[in-house]
Amino acid sequence: MKNLHKVVLATLIGLSSVATTSVALAQQQSASATQDAMSEGEIKKVDKDAGKLTIKHGELKNLGMPGMTMMFKVKEPSMLDKVKQGDKVRFVVEKVGGALTVTSIEAVK
């Protein structure tokens, strides 16, 4: 009976370790996917009333779109406070509810 308890305990510890490793790997893959989806551009207009940014951008690889200037919704209104016209940025655009939406943005220094 004591050996059975040891086997069960060892199995549970092993499963816990596998679960922790799987979560860490998923987080790394998500961060890597976000980096891969990042595009570069320049803010042409910030429209806080409409909740949109106009960005002159290079290729949006994750969407298969060539470089151009276009308007995007933002996922969070607070993103509009992070940038101003003329800023060089790195950003991610995804389709959210059928609309092209900036889901991540950072100013380039």
GICORLIN-V956086 format. One record per pair of residues at least 24 apart in sequence whose ideal C-beta (glycine too) atoms are under 6 Angstrom apart, sorted by the first residue. I is the first residue (numbers start at 1). GAP is how many residues later the second one is. D is the distance in whole Angstrom. If there is no record, write none. Layout:
i:gap:d
I:GAP:D
I:GAP:D
//
This chain:
i:gap:d
37:25:4
37:55:5
38:52:5
38:54:6
40:50:6
41:48:6
42:46:6
43:40:5
43:42:6
43:44:5
46:34:6
48:32:5
51:26:6
60:33:6
72:28:5
72:30:5
73:26:5
73:28:5
74:28:5
75:26:5
75:28:5
79:26:5
//
